[in-house]
């Protein structure tokens, strides 16, 4: 996120619609959020401005941004024509970020939440965008010391983008279950697999699983209503877990926890990209896609938050629970042919254990939160995997 160039929201809506109509199909961009750490204590440290100033003297400069708190940084691949390019850029960005942070003796971690640092000790960065959000949200924004992974997929056609968006709603719980990496926060074993989801998605307004819109005009009417009623004053205040992005002709998937390891980050991004591409093909060919009401999707959303890949998700067609891992394997199988066409298939995988499962297993073995977090930090240092 960041401050958009100064155009009225009416102009932004018109430009956004035109952008989708003229957009390029199936481009991809990935954004990864990292915690900044004191290298000795592994506590969150408020040093973004220092890191950013150093990065501006390097090739990382165009691809680094602040993200709410001064103990956080986001790196982005930029727009890529296909997933192979994005996968290479993800490795390059991590390597660049580690190089800059190493010079400054700043540690890095990429899990959905820090396991013990207090939100009260974090400082919101001083930009107009985040000052506005601070004034608007207060405790809600102070409390959001979480880290995610976002994937933007280019979709050509305004109504087509809405159709893809509406279908992707139905798969958000699966993506969350696969990505879960935040069982610990504020020194507590939360017994959740994604504490980040409860902190961010359940506290922010206009967040979580959105309703379907049906067509661009309905989406535009909704955004107009929010502006007209002064419910929002900039478009990024729609924090839904999937959203048509008004600054770029992309559908953005935002549900996922950050990933400690590069390989798992790539795999997760590849699934999100392939899923959007598979849905777009189904839209084009008139294939039936699920369209479940939010109240039913919320049941799977909770199951993914609580149990991640270790639990069950509801097969809403049959009305029965199924193992979450089996559901993910079915989803990978469904997108596989399109992923192979697009060169993304080699990165698709459902791991034996995801980030949350590994951390929980170590805790059950008797490892401390500090020992477990050290392992996550070290895993993230392997930036060419």
N, C-alpha and C positions, 0 to 999 in steps of 0.2 A: 504494500500500500504506500501511498504518498500523496502529496498535494498535486492535483491535476491542474492543467493549465486553466486559466480563468475564462470559462465560458458558462453561459447560463445553463441551468438544468434543462430548459426547453431545447436549447441548441444541442446539448449533449444527447438527449433522447433522439433527436433527428439524425445527428451524426452517427449514433450507434446503430440505428436501423439501417442507414445507408452503408455503414461499415460491414454489417452482416451480409447485406445483399451483394456487396462486392468482394466479400471475404474469400480467403483461400481455405480450402477444405483440408482438415486433418494436419494442420501444423500443430506443434506441441511446445509448451514451455513448462519448466518445472521450477518451483520455488521451495527452498529448504530453509528452515529456521533453526538456529543454533544458540545454545546457551553459552555465555562468556563466563569463564571460571577463573578464580584464583588458582594458580597451578599448585600451590602447596595444600590449601584446605579443600579445594574443589567447591567452595561456596560460589554462588553467583557474584559477579563483580561488575560494577557500573562503569564500564570502560568503552562503550560503543564509540563515542566521539573520537577517542584516541585511536581506536582500531580503524575507524572510517577515514580519518585524516591520513593514516599510513597507507591504507589501501588505495587512496586517490592518487598515489604516486606509482601505482602498479597497473598491470593489465586487468586486475580485478575491478577497477574503478567503475565501469559501466554496469556492473552486475552485483553491486552490494548496496543494501538499503537498511535503514533503521526500521525496527518493528516494535513499537510501543515502549518497551523498557530499555534502559541503558545497559542492561546485562544480556541483551539479545541482539542477534544480527541475522539478516536474511540474505542468502545468495540465490541468484536466479540464472537459469541457463540462457535466457533470452529466447526469442522465437526461433524454433528449429523446423526444418522442412520435413523431418521424419524422426522416428524414435532413436535410430542409431546415432544420429547427430546429437540428440538430447542426452543419451547415455554417456557419450564421450564428454559432453559439456558438464554433466554432473560430476564426473571424476575430476575434470579440470578445475571446476569451481571449488570443490573441496580441497584440492591440492593448493590452489592459490590462497584460499582462506587460511589453511593451516600454516602456510609459509609466512603470511603477514602476522598472524597471531603468535607464532613461535618467536619471531623477532622481538615482539613486545612482551613476551612471557605471559601470554594469556592462554588459558586452556579452553577447549571447546567440547561440547557434548550435544548430542542430538537424540534426545528422548522426549516423549510427550510432556513430561514435567520434571522439574528438579526434585530429587527425593527428600530434601530437607530444608533448603534455603527458604527463609521467610519472605512472603510477599511484601511485608511492611518495610523491608530493607531495600527494595528496588525503587529506582527513580525513573519516571516517565521522561522520555526524550523531549527536548524543547523544540518542537516543530509546530506550525499552525494546525496541521492535521491532528496531531495527538493532543495538543492543548484543547482543541474543540471536543475531542472524545473524552478527555478528562473532565471537562466541565459538564458534559452531557451525562456521562455514565457514573462518575464518582467511584464508589466502592466496587462496582462491577468491573471497571477497567483496572482499578488498582489490583484486584485479586487475580487478574488474568496473566499469571506468569507461566504460560504454556507455550509449547513449540510444536509446529505442524509441518505438513508437507502438502503443497497445493499443485495441482496439475491443470493447465489451461489447454484446451483442445479447440483448434479452429474449426468452426462449423459455418459453411456457406449457406446463406439464406436465413432471413429473420424468423419466419414461421418454422422453418426446419430446425433452427437452433432451439426454439422453444420445445418442439417435439422431442428432440434429443434430451434436453434438460428434464422434461417431464418423465421420460422413461428412466433416466439415470437415478431419479429419486428412489426407485424401487430397489436399487442395488447398493445404496449407501451403507446399510448395516453390514453387508459382506465386506466392503472395503474397510470399514472401521474394525471389524473383527480381525482381519488380516493384519492391520497396521498397529494394533494395540501395543503400546510400549511404556505405559505409565501407571504401574500399580502402586507406586510409592509417592507420597507428597507430604510436606511438612512433618517429616519424621515418622509418618504413619504408614503401615501396610493397610491400604484402603480396602483390600479384598476385591477391588475393581481391577479390571485389566486395562481400562483407559480412564484414569482419573481426570486426564485432560478434558475428556468429553463432558464430564459433569461440571468442571470448572468453567469451561468456555461456552459450550453449547447450551447448557441449562441456565446460565446466568445472563448471557447477552440477549437483547431483544432481536427479533427477526433473525433467528438462528436455528440450526437444526434442520429437520426435513421440511421443505416448503410444500405448499399446495401446488398442484399442477395448474398451469396457466391456460393451456389449450392453443393459444396463438399469441403472436407478438402484440397485437392491439390490447389484449387483456393484460399482459405483462406491463405494457406501457401505461395503461390506465391505473394499474396498481402503483407504479412508481410516481405518476402524477399525483395520485391521491396522497401519498406520503409527503411529497413536497408541498402540495397545496395546504395540507393540515399542519405543516411545520413539524411533522414527526421526524423528518431527516433534513439535514442541510447539505449532505453530499452523498453520492451514490454508493460509496463503499460502506455506508452504514446499513446496507443490506448484507448481513453476515450469514446468510443461509449456507448450508453445507454443500449445496450445489447452486450455482447462479449463472445466468447470462451476464457477462461482464460488460458494463456500459462503456468502458474506455478502450476495450479491444474486442474484436469480433470472435470471442471465444466463449465456450462454456467452461466454467471453472469448478473443479471438484476440490472441496476444502475439508472433507471429513476426517482426514487421516492424521494420526500421530506421526511425529518426526521419527526417523529411523536411525538407530545407532550406526549401522553398517551400510556402506555404500551399496553392496550387492543387494541388500533387502530394499533399500530406497529405490534403486533402479527397478527391481522386480515389481514393487508396488506401483510406481509410476507407469510401468509398462502395462500393467493390468488396467489401470484407470484409463490410459490412452486407448488400449485395445477395446475396452468395454464401450467407450464413447464411439469408436469407429464401427463396432459391431451393431450398436444401436442405430447409428446413422444409416447403415446399410438396410437394417430392418425397416426403418422409416421410409426409405426410398423404394423398397420392394413391397411395401404394404403388409409386411409380416406382423402378426399380432404380438404386441408387447404388453407386459404387465402394467396395470395402472391401479395400484392399491391405495385406498384411503390412508391418510396420514395416521389415523388411529391404529391401524393394523401395522403399518411400518414402524410405528413407535414401539411396538412389542419386540420386534427384532432389533431395533436400535438399542433398547435397554439390554437385551440379551448380549449384544455385541459389546456394550460398555462393561457389563458385569463380568462376563465369562470369556470374551474374546474368541479365539480359536478353540478353546478348551470346552466350550459349552455347545448348546444346540441353538439353531435358528429355526423359525417356523417355515415350513413349506406352506405358503398361503394358498396355493392351488388345492392342496389336499387337506389342509387344516391339521397338519401333524408336525411335531418337532423332528428335525434331522440334525445329525452332527454338523457343526459349523465347518469343520475341515472338509467334510464330504461336499457340503454346499459350495465351498470355494473351488474344490476340484471340478465340480460340474460347471462352474462359471468359467474357469480356465478352458475347459474343453469346448464350451460354447463359443468363446472368442478366438480359439486357436486358429481356425482357417484364415480369418481376417488378419490376425496378428502375424501369421506367416507371410501373407501378401505384403504387409507393411514393414516387414523386417523387425518386428518386435518380439516374435515368439521365443527367441533364445533367452530372453530375460524373464519369461513367465515361470513362476514356481510357487508352490505352497510349501513352506518350510516345515521340517519336523517340529520345530518350536519357533514361535515368533518372539519378538523382544520381551513382551510381558511374561510369556511362559518361561523363558530362560531366567528372568529375574526372580520370578516367584519360586521356581525350583531351587535356585541358589539360596533364597531366604529360608525355605523349608529345610535345607541342608544345614542351616545354622550361620550362613554368611551374614555379616552386618550390611546395613544399607550403604555404608561407606565402601566396603569391599565390593559390593555389587556394582556401585556406580563407577568405581575405578575400572572395572571390567568393561563397562559400556564406553567410557572415555577412550580406553585403549583400543577397543574394537573400531571406534570412529577414526582413529589415527591411521588405519589402513585405507588410504585414500585412492589406491590404484587397484582395488580388488575387482 
